Amino acid sequence: MTESTIAEAIASGEMPGRVWIYSNYHCNLACSYCLTESSPRSERRELTAEQMLTIAIEAKSLGFTGIGVTGGEPMLLPWLPETVAAMAAHLPVILLTNGTLLGGDRFERAAPLAHPDIAVQISLDSHQPDLNDMARGPDNFDKVVAVVPRLIVSGVRVRIATTTAGPLDSPTLDPLRALVRSLGVRDEDHIVRPIVRRGRADERDLGVVAVARNIPSELTIAADGAFWGSFGPTVRAGRLDTDLLLTRTILPLSIPASTLLATLRGLPEGADASLGIR
């Protein structure tokens, strides 16, 4: 499959335009619904800065329109902010982080992220500190609400992601929406999504059950290979899920991109289910 074929598929909407990158699997938190069972004790399974920049460069040449960076907790990697800024010179980047490693004396690490083509997406699941911290970890709420306004004032575009076990349009989320607005985040930058029953959530019987057709088919790259969607490289009971694995090869990016497109073209016709997964 040629590069022009991939570019045409992206331009027509046949294949999504964003590439997701799992920079690492370890994290300073251990959230109750984590897809990758990440924690301080997790195996790191990192990509290198060079690999991530190469993915961005090759993604642009293939016609992709954006990059997402997630983990694990990406900010545990000391070179991450500068690498994301370098990637943003090629394609717009969304960086997912829990935000807890950007406060206090470490705030200056966020300076490279004040870039017109970078958005920093921080998780916040409840307007009630105890409920938020029950799922995410001690003092998570206080750290997030403290750092978000500082980031915005410093020129960083901030998005908030809320992961919920309830209906996505529940009125019970209204106080959280009001809190997010008060922090300076626009409504269009507040993402509400369901818990997906994969990884640690599956072990705890949390969230919606999803098959491949329910999950946005965004090409996702991790140290373990290339996957269908950012919910693909999940870990359960310490073992990598391979049901959404496309290839073990991650570079050149044209190989997993071609595999994803061939897989999409092999699916039977029919409307995808809409569970609000994003």
N, C-alpha and C positions, 0 to 999 in steps of 0.2 A: 504494500500500500504506500503510495507516494505522499510526500509532504503536502502537496497541493490538494490531494483527496481529503486529508485530515483538516486542512484549513477550510475547505469548502463545507465539510460537515459541521464545523464549528460555526461558520458564518451563517449557515442555513438553520441552525438550531437543532440539527440532528444529534450533535454531541455537545455537552456543556462546555463553556469556555474557560472554566476555572480549573486549575490544578491545585490539589491539596498536598502539603508536605508535612509529614510527621517528623519534626526535627529530632525528637528523642522520646523515650517512654517514661523516664523517671520524673518524679514530681515531689514538691515539698508538702503537698496535701495528699489525702486519700479519700476522695469524695465517694459518697455511698453509691452513686450510679455511674461511676467512671467506666467508660468503654474499654479502656486498656488496663484496668486494675493498677493504675499508676500510684506510686507512693514513694517515700524516700528510700525504700528498700528494693524498688523495682530494678531490673536489669536496664542499663542505660539505653542500649540499642540506638545510638546516635547516627545521624547523617553528619557529614563534615560541612564546614562552611563552603568549601569548594564545590561539593556536590550540590548544595542548595542553590548556589549562584548559577551553576551550569544548568540546572533544571529550569531556572527562570529564563536564561538566555535561549535555551532550546525551545521552551514553551512559546516564547514570542515568535521564533522562526517558524513554528508549526501552526501559528494562527490562534493560539490561546489568548485570552483577554485578561486574565487575572490569576493571582496566586493566593492561596491561603496557607498559613503556617500554624501548626498546632502541635500538641504533644500528648502526654507528658506536660511538663511546664517548660516552654521554650526559654524563658528568662533564666533558667539554671545554666544555660550555656553562655559563658562570658563574652563570646564573640557575636552573639545573636543580634543585638541592635544594629551594629554596623553592617552585618551581613544583610539584614532585612532592608536597610537603606540602599545598599548596593543592588539588591534585587529590584527595588522600586524604580531604579533607573531604567528598567526594562519593561516591567509590568506593574500595575497597581497591586498592593499587598494588603491582606487582612491578617493581622497577628492576633491569635487567641492566647490569652494569658489569664491567670487568676488574679493578677494585679498586686499580689502581696509582696513581690520582690522589687517593687518600684517605689516604695515609700521610704520615709526617713532619709538617712544619709545616702541611700542608693538611688535617690530620685534622679540624679544627674545621668544615670544610665539611660533614661528615656529620651535624652536630647536628640539622638539620631532619628527618633521616631516622629519628630515634628516635621513631617514631610507631606506635601500635598497628595501623594499617591500611597500613603500608608494610613490604615485605620487600625486602631488597637481595640480589640473586643475583649471585654472583661466580664466575668460571670458574677451575677448577683441574683439569688433565687427567691428572696423574700424581703419584705420591708420590716420584718420582725427579726432582730439579730439572733435570737435563740434558735428560731426555725432555720434561718439561713445557715448558721454555724453547725447545726445538727447534721446537715447534709455535706457541708464543705470543710469544716474544721474550725477550731477555736480562734476567735478574734478576726475571722475572715470578713465579716460584715464591717467592722470598724475600720479595717485597713482599706477596704474598697471605697467606702464613702469618703474617706480622707484623701485618697490619692486621685480619684476621678476629677474633682474640680481643679486640682493642681495640674494635672495633665492637660486639661482643656485650656487653662490660662497660659500654659507654656507652648501652645500651638499644636498639640497632639489631637487628632480626631479620635474621639472615644465612642465606641458602640458598647451597649450592655446586652448580654445574652442571659435570658432567664430560662431555666430548664424546669419543667413542671410535670407533676403526675396527674394534674387535673386538666379540664378543658382549656384550650389556648385562649379562649375569649371570656373566661370566667370573671365575673365582677369582683371576685376575691383578689384579683391581681391589680385592681384599680389603685389601692394605696401604694403598691410597688411602682406602678407607672408614674404616680405623682412624685414619689421620691426620686425616681430616675430623672424626671424633668427638673426637679429642684437642684440636682447635681450639675445641670447644664447640658444634658444629653437630649437631643431631639427625638421626637416620637419615632421617626423613621429609622433611627439608629438604636432602637430598643427591640431586640429580637426575642420572641417567645417561641419555644419549641418543646416538644414532648420528650420525656425520658424514653430512650429506645432500649428495648430489652436485649441488650448485648453486654458482654463483659461482666463487670461487677453487678450491674442492674439485673442481669439474668440470674445470677446466683441468689439474688434477694427478691426475685419475682416482682421487679419494678418495671413499669413502663409498657409501651406498646410493642407488640410483636411485629417485626417488619421483615419482609423478604426483599430480594434485590429490586423488584419493580417499585417498591415503596421508597427506596433510598435514591436520592439524586445521583445520577451516574457520572459524578465528577471524578476524573482520574486522580488517584491518590497514591502518593509515593512515600514509602517508609523504608527503614533499613532492611526489613524482611522481604520487600518486593513491592509490586504495584497492585492496587486493589480497585474494585468497583466502589466508588464513593468513600467519603470521609468516615463513614461508619463501618468500613470494611476491615481494617487491621486491628480488630478487637482481640482481647485476651480474656480467657475464662479459665479459672482454676490453674493459672500459671501457664496455660497453653495458648498459642496463637490460633485464632480462628482462620481457616483457609477457605471457607465457603465462598468468599468474595475475592479470592486471590486471582489476579489476571496472569501475572508473570513474576518470576523471581528476578528477572532483569529489570533494572530501573533506568539505566542509561546505555545507549542513547535513548532519549525520551520517545523517539518515534516508534520504538518497539512496543512498549506498553500502550501507547496511544493508538497504534494500529490494532492491537489486540482488543482494546476497549471498543473501538468502532466496529470491528468485525463481530464482537459479541452483541452489540446493540442491533446490528443489522440482522442477526440471527434470531432475534426475539419474535414471537408471534405478535400480530397486530392486536391492539386493544389499549384501552385507557389505563394509565398508571393510577394506582390508588393514591389518594391524597391524605396523608397523615400529618402534614405540617412539619415534616422532618427537614431540617436545614442547618 
